[in-house]
Amino acid sequence: MGSGGMPSRKPAATITALPGRSLTVLRPLPVRFARERAFVIAYVAKVGAYAHGATRSEALDALRREVVDTFRFLRRRRAQLGPGLQRQWVELQRHVAAA
């Protein structure tokens, strides 16, 4: 939380690298965290990627894999994407590209 009990606008972490060698990060992805019962949820709202783990580290690692999976999924189906997924694909390409 920021001052006055308001959520901080600064991301809690950033993704600057992804697992594997097939994708590269062009611009860091801002990551936020939330707690839901026994899980930590990591998310990048702009690209619609979410993941969870028992710790922040596990959630962040899962989120990196989710970003890769989301990129691959949207790239394969880009010709069939509806308006919402098209916006997600465009935003994701601002941050991630094929290596």
Secondary structure, 3 states (H helix, E strand, C coil): CCHHHCCCCCCCEEECCCCCCCEEECCCEEEEEEEECCEEEEEEHHHCEEEEECCHHHHHHHHHHHHHHHHHHHHHCHHHCCHHHHHHHHHHHHHEEEC
